[in-house]
Amino acid sequence: MTHTSKTIVFFGTDEFSAVSLRELIAKGFTIGAVVTKPDSRKGRGRELAKPIVKQIAEANNIPVWQPLDVTAIAPHVLKLKDPVGVLVSYGKIVPQSLIDLFHPGIINVHPSLLPLYRGPSPIESAILNGDTETGVTIMQLTAGMDSGPIYSQITVPLLDIETAPELELQLAELGAQELSLSLPAIMNGTIEPTPQHDGSAVYCKLLTKEQGQLDTQQLTAEQAERHVRAYLAFPKTKAIIAGQSIIVTKAHVTNTHNSVLDLACTDGRFLSIDELIGPSGKLMDAAAFINGYGKK
């Protein structure tokens, strides 16, 4: 199935990107090349690992470009006939000089309802702030951070129970579907993007390891519980309980204190830890930790 004569150059790196790349390939779009970060060393063995989008590209005989400086791909882009760019969680800033080599530019999938949560941590921010909805935006990339005009948006209700990995997967799938539906009209010029309202923009920052440290003396019980869900993948919620360093993986809010795993918060309620990674590095439930390290 051929949607257009245009060739797509796909920018992406992680699993969020991979969902869109798989969708475009499955729907028959022409992918001329995949641009991704260089291979990196991971795990205890520090073995060189390929980004997931590179693995997908190689499996589908798509050329892969892995520049240290993204502008180095310009000569390759110029050899393509009237290409369009698609960027999904690439992880590097693309300068306007490179964006201008594509027509109608580079199309971006962003997991928030822009102009809300421009920046690198929109999913975690929506959970942390207790938002009642979030979504996915299909937009035209500009040199400004997530400030380009919008083609379409999908709104997703939030139930205040989602973890960041769960919400990321949901938004990745919805974003991939909306991208494949919108791209033909975008590439053919039959729809035009609408400028964002910059005055309504809210920015979020890159997450750091330090943000994972849990301090219930600075949080309400609900805020602490959202902290656990938002930071489940990274930077993870860390605490010291009964003299032991742990990672909290699941918790709930309670009004009573029953064990060392019920942490007092600023509103008089408690964050009750249900599941954690203990000092041994193994996942365990509250009862196992209390039996091994704490007393009721």
TORKETOR-393217 format. One record per residue (C-alpha): residue number from 1; x, y, z. Coordinates in pm, 1 decimal, always signed. Layout:
<nugus>
+------+----------+----------+----------+
! sedo !     east !    north !       up !
+------+----------+----------+----------+
!  NUM !        X !        Y !        Z !
...
+------+----------+----------+----------+
</nugus>
This chain:
<nugus>
+------+----------+----------+----------+
! sedo !     east !    north !       up !
+------+----------+----------+----------+
!    1 !     +0.0 !     +0.0 !     +0.0 !
!    2 !   +145.6 !   +337.3 !   -101.5 !
!    3 !    +18.3 !   +649.9 !    +73.5 !
!    4 !   +242.1 !   +901.0 !    -99.0 !
!    5 !   +553.3 !   +928.5 !   -307.7 !
!    6 !   +730.0 !  +1096.2 !    -16.6 !
!    7 !  +1009.7 !   +918.2 !   +163.7 !
!    8 !  +1016.3 !   +935.0 !   +543.1 !
!    9 !  +1330.2 !   +983.5 !   +749.2 !
!   10 !  +1241.4 !   +855.4 !  +1096.1 !
!   11 !  +1414.1 !   +998.0 !  +1406.1 !
!   12 !  +1380.4 !   +791.0 !  +1723.5 !
!   13 !  +1561.2 !   +584.4 !  +1983.0 !
!   14 !  +1358.9 !   +414.7 !  +2256.0 !
!   15 !  +1054.5 !   +188.5 !  +2289.1 !
!   16 !   +816.7 !   +484.7 !  +2264.1 !
!   17 !   +971.7 !   +555.7 !  +1924.1 !
!   18 !   +962.1 !   +191.5 !  +1825.5 !
!   19 !   +583.4 !   +172.3 !  +1849.6 !
!   20 !   +545.9 !   +445.1 !  +1584.6 !
!   21 !   +815.0 !   +297.8 !  +1361.5 !
!   22 !   +648.8 !    -44.7 !  +1366.9 !
!   23 !   +312.7 !   +116.9 !  +1285.1 !
!   24 !   +449.5 !   +310.7 !   +987.4 !
!   25 !   +618.2 !     +1.2 !   +848.3 !
!   26 !   +302.8 !   -206.9 !   +898.2 !
!   27 !    +89.9 !    +55.8 !   +721.6 !
!   28 !   +315.7 !    +59.9 !   +417.6 !
!   29 !   +484.4 !   +398.6 !   +448.9 !
!   30 !   +819.5 !   +434.8 !   +274.2 !
!   31 !  +1096.4 !   +467.5 !   +533.0 !
!   32 !  +1412.0 !   +588.0 !   +361.0 !
!   33 !  +1628.6 !   +587.7 !   +672.3 !
!   34 !  +1615.6 !   +569.1 !  +1051.5 !
!   35 !  +1817.3 !   +821.9 !  +1251.6 !
!   36 !  +1900.5 !   +713.3 !  +1605.2 !
!   37 !  +2156.6 !   +756.1 !  +1880.0 !
!   38 !  +2484.5 !   +562.2 !  +1864.2 !
!   39 !  +2497.5 !   +217.4 !  +2022.9 !
!   40 !  +2561.8 !   +235.3 !  +2398.0 !
!   41 !  +2695.2 !     +5.6 !  +2666.7 !
!   42 !  +2434.5 !   -133.4 !  +2905.0 !
!   43 !  +2393.8 !   -384.5 !  +3182.7 !
!   44 !  +2642.9 !   -526.3 !  +3426.5 !
!   45 !  +2855.4 !   -662.0 !  +3145.1 !
!   46 !  +2860.8 !   -320.1 !  +2977.1 !
!   47 !  +2798.3 !   -485.3 !  +2643.1 !
!   48 !  +2735.2 !   -267.9 !  +2339.1 !
!   49 !  +2360.3 !   -254.5 !  +2271.3 !
!   50 !  +2170.3 !   -129.8 !  +1967.5 !
!   51 !  +1876.3 !   +109.9 !  +2012.0 !
!   52 !  +1546.7 !    -72.0 !  +1959.2 !
!   53 !  +1462.4 !   +134.4 !  +1650.0 !
!   54 !  +1792.4 !    +29.5 !  +1492.9 !
!   55 !  +1700.8 !   -334.1 !  +1550.5 !
!   56 !  +1363.6 !   -279.9 !  +1381.8 !
!   57 !  +1521.4 !    -94.4 !  +1089.9 !
!   58 !  +1781.0 !   -364.0 !  +1028.9 !
!   59 !  +1512.7 !   -633.3 !  +1042.1 !
!   60 !  +1327.2 !   -444.0 !   +766.9 !
!   61 !  +1634.7 !   -358.3 !   +555.5 !
!   62 !  +1607.1 !    +14.2 !   +630.5 !
!   63 !  +1931.8 !   +216.9 !   +633.9 !
!   64 !  +2037.3 !   +340.0 !   +979.1 !
!   65 !  +2218.6 !   +665.6 !  +1049.5 !
!   66 !  +2373.4 !   +710.8 !  +1395.8 !
!   67 !  +2550.0 !  +1048.7 !  +1395.0 !
!   68 !  +2717.2 !  +1195.5 !  +1702.1 !
!   69 !  +2613.9 !  +1533.4 !  +1560.3 !
!   70 !  +2272.5 !  +1509.1 !  +1394.7 !
!   71 !  +2361.4 !  +1778.0 !  +1138.9 !
!   72 !  +2605.6 !  +1527.4 !   +985.5 !
!   73 !  +2311.4 !  +1356.5 !   +811.8 !
!   74 !  +2240.5 !  +1665.7 !   +597.6 !
!   75 !  +2429.3 !  +1538.0 !   +288.0 !
!   76 !  +2234.6 !  +1210.0 !   +303.9 !
!   77 !  +1901.4 !  +1391.4 !   +338.2 !
!   78 !  +1981.6 !  +1608.3 !    +35.6 !
!   79 !  +2018.0 !  +1295.1 !   -176.6 !
!   80 !  +1657.9 !  +1194.4 !   -105.1 !
!   81 !  +1370.7 !  +1318.9 !   -317.7 !
!   82 !  +1152.2 !  +1565.4 !   -123.9 !
!   83 !  +1165.9 !  +1375.6 !   +208.4 !
!   84 !   +948.8 !  +1432.1 !   +514.8 !
!   85 !  +1083.3 !  +1384.2 !   +865.3 !
!   86 !   +908.4 !  +1205.1 !  +1151.5 !
!   87 !  +1049.6 !  +1240.6 !  +1501.7 !
!   88 !   +932.5 !  +1036.7 !  +1799.8 !
!   89 !  +1137.3 !  +1050.4 !  +2122.1 !
!   90 !  +1471.8 !  +1089.0 !  +1946.5 !
!   91 !  +1645.4 !  +1241.4 !  +2248.6 !
!   92 !  +1852.8 !  +1504.3 !  +2069.8 !
!   93 !  +1778.1 !  +1860.1 !  +1960.7 !
!   94 !  +1737.0 !  +1899.2 !  +1584.7 !
!   95 !  +1842.1 !  +2245.7 !  +1459.3 !
!   96 !  +1625.8 !  +2449.1 !  +1225.5 !
!   97 !  +1886.0 !  +2421.7 !   +949.0 !
!   98 !  +1821.1 !  +2045.7 !   +936.1 !
!   99 !  +1445.0 !  +2075.0 !   +980.1 !
!  100 !  +1437.7 !  +2300.6 !   +673.8 !
!  101 !  +1569.1 !  +2017.4 !   +454.8 !
!  102 !  +1235.5 !  +1837.7 !   +494.0 !
!  103 !   +894.9 !  +1923.9 !   +348.7 !
!  104 !   +660.3 !  +1999.7 !   +513.4 !
!  105 !   +927.6 !  +1971.1 !   +780.9 !
!  106 !   +961.3 !  +1717.0 !  +1061.3 !
!  107 !   +643.7 !  +1580.8 !  +1218.6 !
!  108 !   +666.1 !  +1511.1 !  +1591.3 !
!  109 !   +465.3 !  +1287.4 !  +1826.0 !
!  110 !   +461.7 !  +1436.8 !  +2177.3 !
!  111 !   +294.1 !  +1263.6 !  +2476.7 !
!  112 !   +104.0 !  +1558.3 !  +2625.2 !
!  113 !   -169.4 !  +1805.4 !  +2534.9 !
!  114 !    +57.8 !  +2085.3 !  +2419.2 !
!  115 !   +122.7 !  +2358.0 !  +2514.7 !
!  116 !    +95.1 !  +2172.5 !  +2846.5 !
!  117 !   +418.6 !  +1999.2 !  +2946.3 !
!  118 !   +663.5 !  +2106.1 !  +2685.5 !
!  119 !   +988.8 !  +1929.1 !  +2761.5 !
!  120 !  +1135.0 !  +1585.3 !  +2835.5 !
!  121 !   +911.9 !  +1446.8 !  +3115.8 !
!  122 !   +545.4 !  +1510.3 !  +3024.2 !
!  123 !   +416.8 !  +1167.4 !  +3127.4 !
!  124 !   +571.4 !  +1181.2 !  +3472.7 !
!  125 !   +453.8 !  +1540.7 !  +3515.8 !
!  126 !    +91.2 !  +1454.2 !  +3439.0 !
!  127 !    +95.3 !  +1178.8 !  +3701.8 !
!  128 !   +280.2 !  +1384.4 !  +3963.5 !
!  129 !    +36.2 !  +1671.9 !  +3930.4 !
!  130 !   -271.1 !  +1450.9 !  +3957.0 !
!  131 !   -406.7 !  +1562.5 !  +3619.3 !
!  132 !   -747.6 !  +1430.5 !  +3517.8 !
!  133 !   -645.1 !  +1398.6 !  +3152.8 !
!  134 !   -345.4 !  +1389.5 !  +2924.1 !
!  135 !   -298.9 !  +1297.5 !  +2559.2 !
!  136 !    -87.5 !  +1293.4 !  +2247.1 !
!  137 !     -8.2 !  +1578.9 !  +2011.5 !
!  138 !    +93.6 !  +1549.4 !  +1646.4 !
!  139 !   +284.4 !  +1866.8 !  +1568.3 !
!  140 !   +533.7 !  +2027.6 !  +1334.6 !
!  141 !   +881.2 !  +2038.9 !  +1484.7 !
!  142 !  +1049.9 !  +2376.3 !  +1529.3 !
!  143 !  +1378.7 !  +2480.4 !  +1687.0 !
!  144 !  +1188.6 !  +2588.5 !  +2001.5 !
!  145 !  +1114.9 !  +2320.6 !  +2261.5 !
!  146 !   +785.5 !  +2153.7 !  +2163.3 !
!  147 !   +653.0 !  +2490.4 !  +2044.8 !
!  148 !   +558.8 !  +2407.3 !  +1686.8 !
!  149 !   +207.8 !  +2428.6 !  +1538.9 !
!  150 !    -33.6 !  +2142.1 !  +1602.3 !
!  151 !   -195.1 !  +1910.6 !  +1346.3 !
!  152 !   -404.4 !  +1699.7 !  +1582.7 !
!  153 !   -449.1 !  +1588.1 !  +1943.3 !
!  154 !   -602.7 !  +1291.5 !  +2122.8 !
!  155 !   -721.1 !  +1331.0 !  +2483.0 !
!  156 !   -691.0 !  +1046.3 !  +2733.0 !
!  157 !   -870.1 !  +1051.8 !  +3073.5 !
!  158 !   -657.6 !   +971.4 !  +3378.5 !
!  159 !   -789.6 !   +774.6 !  +3677.2 !
!  160 !   -507.6 !   +863.8 !  +3920.5 !
!  161 !   -393.1 !   +501.6 !  +3925.3 !
!  162 !   -166.5 !   +489.3 !  +3618.5 !
!  163 !   +205.5 !   +421.9 !  +3645.7 !
!  164 !   +443.2 !   +599.1 !  +3409.7 !
!  165 !   +530.7 !   +279.1 !  +3215.7 !
!  166 !   +161.3 !   +194.9 !  +3170.2 !
!  167 !    +74.6 !   +544.6 !  +3053.4 !
!  168 !   +377.4 !   +562.8 !  +2826.0 !
!  169 !   +272.8 !   +245.5 !  +2645.5 !
!  170 !    -86.6 !   +368.4 !  +2609.7 !
!  171 !    +23.9 !   +704.2 !  +2468.4 !
!  172 !   +283.5 !   +542.5 !  +2242.4 !
!  173 !    +15.3 !   +323.8 !  +2083.8 !
!  174 !   -234.8 !   +608.0 !  +2046.7 !
!  175 !    +33.4 !   +838.1 !  +1909.8 !
!  176 !   +143.3 !   +579.9 !  +1654.1 !
!  177 !   -215.2 !   +529.3 !  +1536.0 !
!  178 !   -283.5 !   +901.7 !  +1509.5 !
!  179 !    +46.6 !   +956.7 !  +1329.1 !
!  180 !    -31.4 !   +697.1 !  +1063.1 !
!  181 !   -381.1 !   +840.1 !  +1015.2 !
!  182 !   -262.8 !  +1201.4 !   +991.2 !
!  183 !    +54.3 !  +1162.3 !   +785.7 !
!  184 !   -101.9 !  +1120.2 !   +439.2 !
!  185 !   -294.1 !  +1448.1 !   +468.3 !
!  186 !     +5.7 !  +1623.7 !   +624.7 !
!  187 !   +237.0 !  +1512.0 !   +346.8 !
!  188 !    -14.2 !  +1598.6 !    +76.9 !
!  189 !    -71.2 !  +1943.1 !   +225.6 !
!  190 !   -445.9 !  +1897.5 !   +272.5 !
!  191 !   -433.6 !  +1991.8 !   +643.0 !
!  192 !   -249.4 !  +2283.4 !   +798.6 !
!  193 !   -125.3 !  +2301.8 !  +1158.7 !
!  194 !   -263.1 !  +2547.8 !  +1415.2 !
!  195 !    -17.1 !  +2762.6 !  +1614.2 !
!  196 !    +12.4 !  +2694.5 !  +1986.7 !
!  197 !    -77.9 !  +2953.9 !  +2249.0 !
!  198 !   +265.6 !  +3025.9 !  +2391.3 !
!  199 !   +116.3 !  +3217.6 !  +2682.8 !
!  200 !    -38.9 !  +2892.0 !  +2809.5 !
!  201 !   +282.7 !  +2691.5 !  +2787.9 !
!  202 !   +391.9 !  +2482.8 !  +3087.9 !
!  203 !   +740.6 !  +2331.1 !  +3089.7 !
!  204 !   +875.7 !  +2016.2 !  +3251.4 !
!  205 !  +1238.6 !  +1928.1 !  +3317.6 !
!  206 !  +1470.7 !  +1634.8 !  +3257.2 !
!  207 !  +1443.8 !  +1387.7 !  +3542.4 !
!  208 !  +1744.6 !  +1331.1 !  +3768.0 !
!  209 !  +1838.5 !  +1047.6 !  +4003.4 !
!  210 !  +1810.6 !  +1284.3 !  +4298.5 !
!  211 !  +1437.0 !  +1332.5 !  +4235.5 !
!  212 !  +1379.1 !   +968.3 !  +4321.8 !
!  213 !  +1453.2 !  +1018.1 !  +4691.1 !
!  214 !  +1123.8 !  +1006.1 !  +4881.5 !
!  215 !  +1073.7 !  +1267.4 !  +5154.3 !
!  216 !   +725.1 !  +1223.1 !  +5298.9 !
!  217 !   +788.3 !  +1516.8 !  +5532.1 !
!  218 !   +754.0 !  +1739.6 !  +5226.5 !
!  219 !   +458.1 !  +1563.8 !  +5061.5 !
!  220 !    +95.8 !  +1483.6 !  +5127.2 !
!  221 !     +7.6 !  +1113.8 !  +5116.8 !
!  222 !   -149.2 !  +1153.7 !  +4771.3 !
!  223 !   +158.4 !  +1334.9 !  +4641.3 !
!  224 !   +383.6 !  +1060.6 !  +4776.8 !
!  225 !   +173.2 !   +789.1 !  +4614.3 !
!  226 !   +188.3 !   +973.6 !  +4280.6 !
!  227 !   +564.7 !  +1000.3 !  +4325.1 !
!  228 !   +584.3 !   +620.6 !  +4333.3 !
!  229 !   +375.6 !   +579.3 !  +4017.8 !
!  230 !   +541.7 !   +860.9 !  +3823.9 !
!  231 !   +897.9 !   +751.8 !  +3897.1 !
!  232 !   +847.9 !   +375.3 !  +3871.6 !
!  233 !  +1075.5 !   +338.1 !  +3568.2 !
!  234 !  +1315.8 !   +626.4 !  +3642.8 !
!  235 !  +1449.1 !   +760.8 !  +3869.6 !
!  236 !  +1260.8 !   +512.8 !  +4094.8 !
!  237 !  +1130.8 !   +600.6 !  +4440.6 !
!  238 !  +1401.0 !   +539.5 !  +4701.5 !
!  239 !  +1368.3 !   +543.3 !  +5079.2 !
!  240 !  +1539.8 !   +416.8 !  +5392.7 !
!  241 !  +1310.2 !   +203.0 !  +5609.3 !
!  242 !  +1421.6 !    +24.3 !  +5925.4 !
!  243 !  +1775.3 !   +123.2 !  +5836.7 !
!  244 !  +1750.7 !    -45.3 !  +5495.0 !
!  245 !  +1773.6 !   +119.6 !  +5153.4 !
!  246 !  +1474.6 !    +19.3 !  +4943.7 !
!  247 !  +1300.0 !   +106.1 !  +4617.4 !
!  248 !   +924.1 !   +149.8 !  +4647.2 !
!  249 !   +732.9 !     -3.4 !  +4356.2 !
!  250 !   +373.9 !     +5.8 !  +4480.9 !
!  251 !   +193.8 !   +193.1 !  +4759.2 !
!  252 !   -141.6 !   +330.8 !  +4868.2 !
!  253 !   -276.9 !   +603.2 !  +5095.1 !
!  254 !   -408.1 !   +509.2 !  +5440.4 !
!  255 !   -532.8 !   +689.0 !  +5749.8 !
!  256 !   -372.1 !   +452.0 !  +6000.1 !
!  257 !    -18.8 !   +350.5 !  +6097.7 !
!  258 !    +25.2 !    -25.7 !  +6122.6 !
!  259 !   +391.9 !    -96.7 !  +6043.7 !
!  260 !   +729.0 !    +53.5 !  +5958.5 !
!  261 !   +609.1 !    +62.4 !  +5597.7 !
!  262 !   +343.3 !   +323.4 !  +5678.5 !
!  263 !   +517.0 !   +657.9 !  +5632.4 !
!  264 !   +372.0 !   +974.7 !  +5787.6 !
!  265 !   +299.4 !  +1257.0 !  +5543.7 !
!  266 !   +228.2 !  +1628.3 !  +5584.1 !
!  267 !   -152.0 !  +1591.3 !  +5577.1 !
!  268 !   -165.6 !  +1352.3 !  +5872.2 !
!  269 !   -220.9 !  +1048.6 !  +5651.4 !
!  270 !    +26.2 !   +777.4 !  +5558.7 !
!  271 !   +190.5 !   +632.1 !  +5250.3 !
!  272 !   +158.4 !   +257.1 !  +5298.2 !
!  273 !   +414.8 !    +60.1 !  +5098.2 !
!  274 !   +272.3 !   -256.4 !  +4941.6 !
!  275 !   +564.6 !   -373.7 !  +4730.8 !
!  276 !   +934.3 !   -292.2 !  +4716.4 !
!  277 !  +1277.7 !   -394.4 !  +4603.9 !
!  278 !  +1467.4 !   -482.6 !  +4918.9 !
!  279 !  +1837.9 !   -464.8 !  +5007.4 !
!  280 !  +1886.8 !   -803.1 !  +4835.6 !
!  281 !  +1771.7 !   -652.5 !  +4506.2 !
!  282 !  +1467.7 !   -879.7 !  +4495.1 !
!  283 !  +1106.7 !   -768.6 !  +4461.2 !
!  284 !   +904.8 !   -844.4 !  +4774.5 !
!  285 !   +571.6 !   -761.1 !  +4932.3 !
!  286 !   +525.5 !   -568.3 !  +5255.5 !
!  287 !   +484.8 !   -879.0 !  +5472.0 !
!  288 !   +813.9 !  -1028.9 !  +5351.5 !
!  289 !  +1002.0 !   -707.4 !  +5427.9 !
!  290 !   +846.3 !   -671.4 !  +5774.5 !
!  291 !   +925.6 !  -1033.4 !  +5858.1 !
!  292 !  +1285.8 !   -986.0 !  +5750.6 !
!  293 !  +1368.8 !   -632.2 !  +5854.5 !
!  294 !  +1094.0 !   -462.9 !  +6055.6 !
!  295 !   +836.3 !   -511.9 !  +6324.7 !
!  296 !   +476.4 !   -398.3 !  +6346.1 !
+------+----------+----------+----------+
</nugus>
